[in-house]
Amino acid sequence: MSRTETVSPPVANALREIAEGTSAETGERFFDALVQYLAGATATKCAWVTEWHPDKRELHALSFWDGTRLIKDYRYAVAHSPCETVVEEKRLVHIPDRLIELYPKDDTLKTLGGVSYMGVPLLDTNGSVLGHLAALDDKPMDENDAAVSILHIFAGRAAAELRRLRRERALSERERKLARLFEGAMDAIIEFDADLRVTNFNPAAAKTFGKTASEAHGMQIGKFVSVNPPERLSGIIDDLDRKSEGERSLWILDKIEGISRTGNHFPAEATISRYETEGQTFYALVLRNILERIEAEERLRSLANETEYLRTEIEAIYGFDEIIGGSPALRSVLADVAKVADSDATVLITGETGTGKELIARAIHRRSGRADKPLITVNCAAISANLQESEFFGHEKGSFTGAVQRRDGRFKLANGGTIFLDEVGEMSLDLQAKLLRVLQDGEFEPVGSSHTLKVDVRIIAATNRDLLKMSDNGQFRSDLLYRLNVFPLHLPPLRERRDDVLILADMFARKLATKRRQHVLPITESMKQRLLKYEWPGNVRELQNVIERALITSVDGKTLNLDRALPELSPAPAGMPESVHGRGNERIMTSHDLKELERLNIVNALRLSAGRISGTGGAAALLGIPANTLASRMKSLKISKD
C-alpha cells in the first residue's frame, strides 16, 4: 500500500480489532477470538477457521462460531460443499444468496440456515493449502471490497498462526521421538558440555555406570570414559569443532574404555557428535560395552577350534568302536582301565607303537565322569618344537610371527574334560616344565599373555619310549615322570597276545569289506598260520594295514592276498639264540633283540616303499604310524632311508 492510499474505515476497524483482540492469544484461544471478531467485522452469523486433511478430504475446525457459541472438534467432509471449491481451486469463493439451492447435499448448511457464504484458503509459504477461513450468514451477503479485504486480513493472520502451530507440533513430535530414543536406547548416552561436564544421562548409562542422571550431572566425563592416550579426547573434540554443520560426528572404535561403578574398565566402542542449542555447545557420546560381544566371539572361536580338533580326531579313528580281543594280557589291562576310569588320577600308558594306546585312553575317558566333556588328543611328536607351547597353551594375536589372530590352546579346549598326550617322550624340556605346572596347580599363561588361566583337566599320557632311562640321561624331567606315572598301564605287544591276532584280522577284514562294498571270504587255515607266525613289530596297526593291503591286492576281490601284503617272516637278528630262557619253541627276547626286530621291520618298509617315508604307499603308511614318529624312530635307531 502506497503512502497516498487510504484504508477504509471498516478495514481499519478490522485491523484494530484483530490487533487488540488477538495480540495476547496463541493456539486454540487465538482461533476462538479470531472467528468471533471475524463474524462481528463482517456482520455475519457464523465464522470458522479449519485445517485441511487431504488424505481424508476433511476439514477440521480449529474454531467454529455458530452465532451463539463456540463448537469444539467440528469436522466435515468437503464433498458437495462450497468449501471444496475453496481448497481445491485455492481461491476466494463468494456466494451471495440461495446457498442451500446450490449445495442441496450439504446438510450442515441446512442446519445453520445458510443463505450466503464467503471463504478463502489459508496457504503455506510454498503455496500448499493449510486450511480455510469462512463466514456464513442467514441473509444475503453482498460482495464488497471491505468484506473481501477483511476476510483476507483475517486469513493472513490465521495462516501465520497455523504455520506456527504446525511447526510447534512438528518440533514437539521430534522432541518426543528424541526423548523416546534417548530413554529407550540400549546403548549408554552421555551428554556433556564444552567444559567436559556431564549434563545428561540416559537410563542405559545410569545402569552401566551405576549413577542416576542427577548424580552424574556436573561430573567430568573422564569419570566414566577412559581414552588412550588421555589427550586424544581433546583432539577428537577439536576435530568436531572444525567440521562443518552436518558432519560433526565421529566413530571411536579403539582405545576407548568405559569405567564401571566398581572402577573396573571394560572395552567399548562409541560415537561422538557435536551440536549447539540456545547458544551453547554440547557433545553426545553414545557408548556400547562390547565385553559381552568379545566374550561371545571368544566362545564361538573356542567352539570352532574345539570342533576342528574333534573333527580331526574323529577322522583319525579308523573305526574302533570297542577294544577287540580276549587274551589274558588284554583282559588284565581292561580290568585296570575299569578301576582307574572313575577317578581323576593321571594315567601313563606305555607300550610299543601300534598297540592301541590311544584306544585305551578313549576307553578311560568314556568310562569317567568327564565323558560328556571333550577328549582332546595331542601327538607331541607331530608338532614342531617351536610350536608346541602355542599348541598346548594357546597364544595372543601378534605374539610371534604368523600369529595373526588369538587362538586357544589344547588345554583350554579340554577344560572340564581329558587331554591325551601321545608320545609324551618327544616333548621338549621347556614344555615339560610348563606341563608340570599344569599338573601341580592347573595354571598356565598363553604365549604372549601375562594373564594366568586356570583349567580343570585330567591328563592321560602315552609313550613307546623308556621314560625312566630318558630321565637318567637328562632327557625327561624326573619330577614330571613321577607326576605322570600315578597309575601306569602297560599294553602288551601283539606277539604277546596271539589269541587276539585272528580275532582282529577277521574284524578288520569284515569292516574293510563293508566299507568297500565287497564280500570277503573267510580266512583260510594256511592264512591263519601265517598270521600267527609273524612277529608283528608294528602291532595292531600293522595288522590292520596288512589286512587292508591284502584286500586291495586280492586277485578275485574276495580272497585276502597275504602273499603280497604280509612281509616275509623276519629272521632272528644275527647272534640272537633260537631260544633264550625258554623251552621248546618258546623264545624270550631282550630289549636289544626287540630294537633289532623293529629296526629290521623299518628297513623292510623302506625297501618296499623305495625309500619314501610319508604319503600314500610310504613307509609310515605301511607301518601304520605317523611320518614324524617314523622319522624319530629312524633317527633313534640310526637308520638312513638311502
C-alpha positions in Angstrom: 0.0 0.0 0.0 1.5 3.4 -1.0 1.6 6.4 1.2 -1.1 8.2 -0.8 -3.6 5.2 -0.4 -6.1 5.3 2.4 -7.7 2.4 4.3 -11.5 2.3 4.5 -13.0 2.6 8.0 -14.3 -1.0 8.1 -11.0 -2.4 7.2 -9.2 -0.1 9.6 -11.6 -1.2 12.3 -11.0 -4.8 11.4 -7.2 -4.4 11.7 -7.6 -2.7 15.0 -9.9 -5.4 16.3 -7.6 -8.2 15.2 -4.6 -6.5 16.8 -6.4 -5.7 20.0 -8.4 -8.9 20.3 -5.7 -11.5 19.4 -2.4 -9.9 20.3 -2.1 -11.8 23.6 -3.5 -15.1 22.3 -2.0 -18.1 20.6 -3.2 -21.5 19.5 -6.7 -22.5 20.3 -7.6 -19.3 22.2 -6.3 -17.3 19.2 -8.6 -19.0 16.8 -11.6 -18.7 19.1 -11.0 -14.9 19.3 -10.4 -14.7 15.6 -13.7 -16.3 14.4 -15.7 -14.2 16.8 -14.1 -11.0 15.7 -14.5 -12.1 12.0 -18.2 -12.6 12.5 -18.5 -9.2 14.1 -16.4 -7.4 11.5 -18.3 -9.0 8.5 -21.7 -8.8 10.3 -22.3 -12.5 9.6 -24.0 -15.2 11.7 -21.2 -17.9 11.6 -17.4 -17.9 11.1 -14.9 -20.7 11.2 -11.2 -21.5 10.6 -10.1 -25.0 9.7 -7.1 -27.2 9.0 -7.2 -29.2 5.7 -6.5 -33.0 5.8 -6.3 -34.0 2.1 -5.8 -37.7 2.9 -9.3 -37.9 4.4 -10.6 -35.0 2.4 -11.9 -33.4 5.6 -11.7 -30.0 7.2 -11.1 -30.0 10.9 -12.3 -26.8 12.6 -9.7 -25.1 14.7 -12.6 -23.0 16.0 -16.3 -22.7 14.9 -18.6 -19.8 15.9 -22.3 -20.5 15.2 -23.5 -17.1 16.2 -24.2 -18.0 19.9 -21.4 -20.3 20.9 -18.1 -22.0 20.0 -18.4 -25.6 18.8 -15.5 -27.8 19.7 -13.9 -30.5 17.5 -16.1 -29.8 14.5 -15.1 -31.6 11.3 -16.8 -32.3 8.0 -16.2 -33.8 4.5 -15.8 -31.2 1.8 -17.6 -33.1 -0.9 -20.6 -31.2 -2.3 -19.9 -28.1 -0.2 -18.7 -24.6 -1.1 -15.6 -25.2 1.0 -14.5 -27.9 -1.6 -14.0 -25.2 -4.2 -12.0 -23.0 -1.8 -9.4 -25.7 -1.0 -9.4 -27.4 -4.5 -9.0 -24.2 -6.5 -7.2 -22.2 -3.9 -9.3 -19.1 -4.4 -11.9 -16.9 -2.7 -15.4 -18.2 -3.1 -18.4 -15.8 -2.6 -22.0 -17.0 -2.8 -24.2 -14.0 -2.1 -27.6 -15.8 -2.0 -29.5 -19.1 -2.4 -26.7 -21.2 -0.9 -28.8 -24.2 0.0 -30.2 -24.5 -3.5 -26.7 -24.6 -5.0 -25.5 -27.2 -2.5 -28.5 -29.4 -1.7 -26.4 -32.3 -0.4 -24.6 -30.3 2.3 -26.8 -30.9 5.4 -24.6 -28.6 7.5 -25.9 -25.6 5.5 -29.5 -26.5 6.3 -28.7 -26.9 10.0 -27.1 -23.5 10.1 -29.8 -21.9 7.9 -27.2 -20.7 5.5 -28.2 -18.3 2.8 -24.8 -16.7 1.8 -21.2 -17.8 2.1 -17.7 -16.3 1.7 -14.5 -18.4 2.1 -10.8 -18.0 1.4 -7.9 -20.6 1.6 -5.1 -20.5 4.1 -1.8 -21.0 2.2 1.6 -22.1 3.4 4.7 -20.3 2.2 5.1 -22.9 -0.6 1.6 -22.3 -1.8 0.1 -25.5 -0.4 -3.3 -25.4 1.3 -3.2 -25.4 5.1 -6.9 -24.9 5.6 -9.5 -22.2 5.1 -11.4 -19.3 6.7 -15.1 -18.8 6.0 -18.1 -16.8 7.1 -21.8 -17.8 6.6 -25.0 -15.7 7.1 -28.7 -16.4 7.2 -29.4 -13.5 4.9 -27.9 -12.4 1.6 -24.3 -11.2 1.6 -23.3 -8.5 -0.9 -19.8 -8.7 -2.2 -17.8 -5.5 -1.3 -14.2 -4.7 -1.2 -14.3 -4.1 2.5 -15.6 -7.6 3.3 -13.1 -9.2 1.0 -10.3 -7.2 2.5 -11.3 -8.1 6.0 -11.5 -11.8 5.1 -8.1 -11.7 3.5 -6.6 -9.9 6.6 -8.1 -12.4 9.0 -6.9 -15.3 6.7 -3.4 -14.0 6.6 -3.2 -13.8 10.4 -4.8 -17.3 10.7 -2.4 -18.8 8.2 0.6 -17.4 10.1 -0.7 -18.8 13.4 -1.5 -22.2 11.8 2.0 -22.3 10.3 3.5 -21.6 13.7 1.3 -24.2 15.3 2.2 -26.8 12.8 5.9 -26.2 13.3 5.4 -26.3 17.0 3.7 -29.6 16.7 6.5 -31.0 14.5 9.1 -29.7 16.9 7.2 -31.3 19.9 6.9 -34.6 18.0 10.6 -34.6 17.2 11.3 -33.9 20.8 9.1 -36.7 21.9 10.8 -39.1 19.4 14.2 -38.0 20.6 13.1 -38.5 24.2 11.8 -42.0 23.4 15.1 -42.8 21.6 17.2 -41.3 24.4 15.2 -43.1 27.2 14.8 -46.4 25.3 18.3 -46.7 23.8 20.2 -49.8 24.8 23.5 -48.0 24.5 24.7 -45.6 27.1 24.3 -42.0 26.0 26.2 -39.3 27.9 25.7 -35.6 27.1 28.4 -33.2 28.2 29.2 -29.6 27.7 32.3 -27.7 26.4 33.9 -28.0 29.9 33.6 -31.8 29.6 31.0 -31.9 32.4 28.0 -34.2 32.2 24.7 -32.6 31.5 22.5 -35.6 30.9 22.5 -39.4 31.3 20.0 -41.8 29.7 18.7 -44.9 31.7 21.2 -47.2 29.9 24.1 -45.0 31.0 22.7 -45.0 34.6 22.6 -48.8 34.5 26.1 -49.1 33.0 27.8 -46.6 35.4 25.6 -47.1 38.5 24.6 -43.4 38.8 21.4 -41.5 38.1 21.3 -38.6 35.8 21.1 -36.1 38.7 24.1 -37.8 40.4 26.2 -37.7 37.3 25.2 -34.1 36.4 28.3 -31.9 36.6 30.8 -34.7 36.9 33.8 -34.8 34.5 33.3 -37.1 31.5 36.7 -38.7 32.5 35.0 -40.3 35.5 33.0 -42.6 33.1 35.2 -42.9 30.0 38.9 -43.6 29.5 40.5 -42.7 26.2 44.1 -43.8 25.5 46.1 -41.5 25.3 44.0 -39.1 27.5 44.7 -36.1 25.3 43.1 -38.0 22.4 39.6 -36.9 23.6 40.6 -33.3 23.4 41.8 -33.9 19.9 38.6 -35.6 18.9 36.6 -32.6 20.2 38.8 -30.2 18.3 38.2 -32.2 15.1 34.4 -32.0 15.7 34.6 -28.2 16.3 36.4 -27.7 13.0 33.9 -29.7 11.0 31.0 -28.1 9.1 27.4 -28.4 10.2 26.0 -31.8 9.3 29.4 -33.5 9.6 30.0 -33.2 13.3 30.2 -36.8 14.3 32.9 -39.4 14.6 33.4 -43.1 15.3 35.7 -44.1 18.2 36.4 -47.8 17.6 39.6 -48.5 19.5 41.5 -47.4 22.6 38.3 -46.3 24.5 37.1 -48.0 27.6 34.2 -47.4 30.0 34.7 -47.3 33.7 32.1 -49.3 35.7 30.7 -48.4 39.1 33.4 -50.6 40.7 36.2 -48.8 38.9 36.8 -51.7 36.5 37.5 -50.8 32.9 35.6 -52.6 30.1 36.2 -52.5 26.3 33.9 -50.2 24.4 33.2 -48.6 21.0 31.5 -45.2 20.7 30.3 -42.4 18.5 30.6 -38.8 19.5 28.7 -35.8 18.0 28.6 -32.1 18.5 25.6 -29.8 18.4 24.5 -26.3 19.6 21.4 -25.2 21.3 20.5 -21.8 22.7 24.0 -20.6 22.1 25.7 -23.4 24.0 27.8 -26.3 22.6 27.1 -29.8 23.7 28.5 -33.3 22.9 26.7 -36.6 22.9 28.7 -39.8 23.5 26.9 -43.0 22.6 28.9 -45.8 24.2 28.5 -49.5 23.8 30.0 -52.1 26.1 31.5 -54.7 23.8 32.8 -57.0 26.6 29.9 -59.4 26.1 30.4 -59.4 22.4 34.1 -60.1 22.8 33.3 -62.9 25.2 30.7 -64.3 22.8 33.2 -64.2 19.9 35.7 -65.9 22.2 33.3 -68.7 23.0 32.4 -69.1 19.3 36.1 -69.1 18.4 36.8 -71.7 21.1 33.9 -73.8 20.0 35.1 -73.6 16.4 38.6 -74.6 17.4 37.2 -77.4 19.5 35.1 -78.6 16.6 38.1 -78.5 14.3 40.2 -80.6 16.8 37.3 -83.1 17.4 36.7 -83.4 13.6 40.4 -84.2 13.2 40.3 -86.7 16.0 37.2 -88.4 14.5 38.8 -88.7 11.1 41.9 -90.1 12.8 40.0 -93.0 14.3 39.7 -95.8 11.8 36.5 -97.3 13.2 37.3 -99.0 16.5 34.0 -98.9 18.5 35.4 -101.0 21.3 38.7 -102.7 22.1 38.7 -106.1 20.4 40.3 -109.2 21.9 40.1 -111.7 24.7 43.6 -112.7 25.6 44.5 -112.9 29.3 47.0 -110.0 28.8 44.4 -107.7 27.3 41.8 -108.7 29.9 44.2 -107.7 32.6 44.7 -104.2 31.0 40.9 -103.7 30.7 40.4 -104.6 34.3 42.8 -101.9 35.3 41.0 -99.5 32.9 37.8 -100.2 34.8 39.5 -99.5 38.1 41.1 -96.2 37.2 38.4 -94.7 34.9 36.1 -93.3 37.6 39.0 -91.4 39.3 40.7 -88.3 38.1 44.1 -90.0 38.5 46.8 -89.2 35.9 47.4 -92.3 33.8 50.7 -93.2 31.9 50.1 -95.7 29.2 53.3 -97.5 27.9 53.7 -99.9 25.1 55.2 -100.3 21.6 54.0 -98.4 18.6 50.6 -99.6 17.3 49.4 -101.4 20.5 46.3 -99.2 20.8 47.4 -96.7 23.5 45.0 -94.0 22.2 42.2 -96.5 22.2 42.8 -97.3 25.8 42.9 -93.5 26.6 39.5 -93.2 24.9 38.1 -96.1 26.9 39.2 -94.4 30.1 37.6 -91.1 29.1 34.3 -92.7 28.1 34.0 -94.5 31.4 34.9 -91.5 33.5 32.8 -88.7 35.0 34.1 -86.4 32.3 32.6 -88.4 29.4 30.3 -85.6 28.4 33.2 -83.2 28.1 35.8 -83.2 25.3 38.7 -85.6 24.9 41.5 -83.6 23.2 44.3 -85.6 21.7 47.8 -84.2 21.1 50.6 -86.1 19.3 53.7 -84.5 20.8 55.9 -85.9 18.1 53.8 -84.4 15.3 54.2 -80.8 16.5 57.5 -79.0 15.8 59.3 -77.9 19.0 58.9 -74.1 18.3 55.1 -74.5 18.1 54.5 -76.9 20.9 53.9 -74.3 23.6 51.4 -72.4 21.4 49.5 -75.7 20.5 49.3 -76.6 24.2 48.6 -73.3 25.8 47.4 -71.0 23.0 48.7 -67.6 22.0 47.7 -64.0 21.7 47.5 -62.1 18.4 50.9 -60.9 17.3 52.8 -62.9 20.0 55.0 -64.4 17.3 55.5 -64.3 13.5 52.4 -65.9 12.0 50.1 -65.3 15.0 47.6 -63.3 13.0 44.8 -63.9 15.5 44.3 -65.1 19.0 43.9 -68.8 19.5 43.0 -71.2 22.3 45.4 -74.0 23.2 44.5 -77.7 23.6 44.5 -77.4 27.4 41.8 -74.7 27.4 39.8 -76.7 24.9 40.0 -79.7 27.2 38.8 -77.7 30.3 36.5 -79.9 32.3 37.4 -83.0 30.2 40.5 -85.0 29.4 43.7 -84.4 27.4 45.6 -87.3 25.9 49.3 -86.6 25.4 50.5 -89.2 22.9 54.3 -89.8 22.5 54.9 -87.6 25.6 58.6 -88.6 25.5 59.0 -86.3 22.4 58.1 -83.2 24.4 60.8 -80.5 24.8 62.3 -79.9 28.3 61.0 -76.3 28.4 57.5 -77.6 27.7 57.9 -80.3 30.3 58.3 -77.6 33.0 55.1 -75.9 31.9 53.3 -79.2 31.8 54.4 -79.9 35.4 52.9 -76.6 36.5 49.6 -77.5 34.9 49.7 -80.9 36.7 50.5 -79.3 40.0 48.4 -76.1 40.0 46.1 -76.3 37.0 47.5 -73.0 35.7 49.3 -71.7 32.6 49.8 -68.5 30.5 49.2 -68.4 26.8 52.1 -67.3 24.7 52.4 -63.6 24.7 49.9 -63.1 27.6 50.5 -62.0 31.2 47.2 -63.4 32.3 47.1 -66.7 34.2 44.4 -69.2 33.1 43.1 -72.0 35.3 41.9 -75.3 33.9 40.4 -78.5 35.3 41.9 -81.2 33.0 42.6 -84.9 33.5 45.8 -85.9 31.8 46.4 -89.3 30.2 49.9 -89.7 28.7 51.3 -92.4 26.5 54.8 -93.3 25.2 56.7 -96.1 23.5 59.9 -94.9 25.0 61.7 -95.7 28.3 61.0 -92.5 30.3 63.0 -93.8 33.3 66.1 -94.2 31.1 65.4 -90.8 29.5 65.2 -89.3 33.0 68.5 -90.8 33.9 70.0 -89.3 30.8 68.6 -85.9 31.5 66.1 -86.1 28.5 63.0 -86.2 30.6 62.3 -84.4 33.9 62.1 -86.9 36.8 59.6 -84.8 38.7 57.3 -84.8 35.7 57.7 -88.6 35.3 56.5 -89.1 38.9 53.6 -86.8 38.3 52.6 -88.7 35.1 53.2 -92.2 36.5 50.4 -92.1 39.1 48.6 -95.1 37.5 50.8 -96.9 35.0 49.2 -99.1 32.3 51.4 -101.3 30.1 49.9 -102.5 26.8 51.3 -105.9 25.7 52.5 -106.1 22.1 50.5 -108.2 19.7 53.1 -111.1 19.8 52.3 -111.5 23.5 48.5 -111.7 22.8 48.5 -114.0 19.8 45.0 -115.2 20.8 43.8 -111.8 19.5 45.5 -111.8 16.1 42.9 -113.9 14.3 40.0 -112.1 16.0 41.4 -108.7 15.0 42.2 -109.9 11.5 38.7 -111.2 10.9 37.2 -107.9 12.3 39.4 -105.7 10.1 38.6 -107.8 7.0 34.8 -107.6 7.6 34.9 -103.8 8.3 37.0 -103.1 5.2 34.8 -105.2 3.0 31.7 -103.4 4.3 33.3 -100.0 3.7 34.4 -101.1 0.1 31.1 -102.8 -0.6 32.9 -106.1 -1.2 32.3 -109.6 0.0 35.4 -111.2 1.6 35.8 -114.9 2.0 36.7 -116.3 5.5 40.4 -116.5 6.4 41.8 -119.9 5.5 43.7 -122.2 7.8 47.0 -121.6 6.0 46.4 -117.8 6.2 45.8 -118.2 10.0 49.1 -120.0 10.4 51.0 -117.3 8.5 49.3 -114.5 10.6 50.2 -116.4 13.9 53.8 -117.0 12.9 54.5 -113.3 12.1 56.0 -111.3 15.0 54.0 -108.1 14.3 56.6 -105.5 15.2 54.1 -102.8 14.2 51.4 -104.5 16.4 47.7 -103.9 15.9 48.2 -101.0 13.5 50.5 -103.1 11.3 47.9 -105.9 11.3 45.2 -103.5 10.2 47.4 -102.3 7.3 48.3 -105.8 6.2 44.7 -106.8 6.0 43.8 -103.7 4.0 46.7 -104.3 1.6 45.6 -108.0 1.3 42.1 -106.9 0.3 43.3 -104.2 -2.1 45.6 -106.6 -3.9 43.1 -109.5 -3.9 43.0 -111.2 -7.3 39.3 -112.0 -7.2 38.2 -109.2 -4.8 37.2 -111.7 -2.2 40.2 -113.7 -1.1 42.8 -111.9 1.0 46.2 -111.8 -0.8 48.6 -112.3 2.1 51.4 -113.2 -0.4 51.6 -109.5 -1.4 50.5 -108.0 1.9 52.4 -109.8 4.6 56.2 -109.2 4.9 58.4 -112.3 4.8 58.8 -113.8 8.2 61.5 -111.8 10.0 64.6 -113.9 10.6 66.1 -113.8 14.1 68.7 -110.9 14.4 72.3 -112.1 13.9 73.8 -113.5 17.0 70.4 -114.0 18.7 69.9 -117.5 20.0 66.8 -119.5 18.9 65.8 -119.9 22.5 66.7 -117.8 25.5 65.5 -118.9 28.9 62.7 -120.9 27.2 61.6 -124.4 26.5 60.7 -126.0 23.1 59.6 -123.4 20.5 59.3 -120.6 23.1 61.6 -117.7 22.8 62.2 -114.7 25.1 63.7 -111.6 23.5 65.7 -108.9 25.3 65.1 -105.2 24.7 68.1 -105.3 22.4 66.5 -108.1 20.4 63.3 -106.0 20.1 65.1 -103.0 18.9 66.9 -105.1 16.2 63.5 -106.5 15.2 62.0 -103.0 15.0 65.0 -101.8 13.0 64.6 -104.7 10.5 60.9 -104.1 10.1 61.5 -100.4 9.4 64.3 -101.3 6.9 61.9 -103.7 5.1 59.2 -101.0 5.0 61.7 -98.5 3.5 62.7 -101.1 0.9 59.1 -101.8 -0.1 58.3 -98.0 -0.3 61.5 -97.3 -2.3 62.8 -95.1 0.5 59.7 -92.8 0.7 58.7 -92.1 4.3 55.4 -90.1 4.1 52.4 -90.1 1.8 50.3 -92.9 0.3 52.5 -96.0 -0.1 55.2 -94.5 2.1 57.0 -96.5 4.8 55.0 -94.7 7.6 51.7 -95.7 5.9 52.9 -99.3 5.5 53.8 -99.4 9.2 50.7 -97.6 10.3 52.5 -94.9 12.2 52.8 -91.1 11.7 55.6 -89.9 9.5 57.1 -87.8 12.3 57.1 -90.9 14.6 58.9 -93.0 11.9 61.5 -90.2 11.3 62.1 -90.1 15.1 62.5 -93.9 15.3 64.8 -93.9 12.3 67.0 -91.2 14.0 67.0 -93.2 17.3 67.9 -96.5 15.5 70.3 -94.7 13.2 68.6 -95.8 10.0 69.1 -94.0 6.8 66.4 -94.0 4.1 69.1 -94.3 1.4 
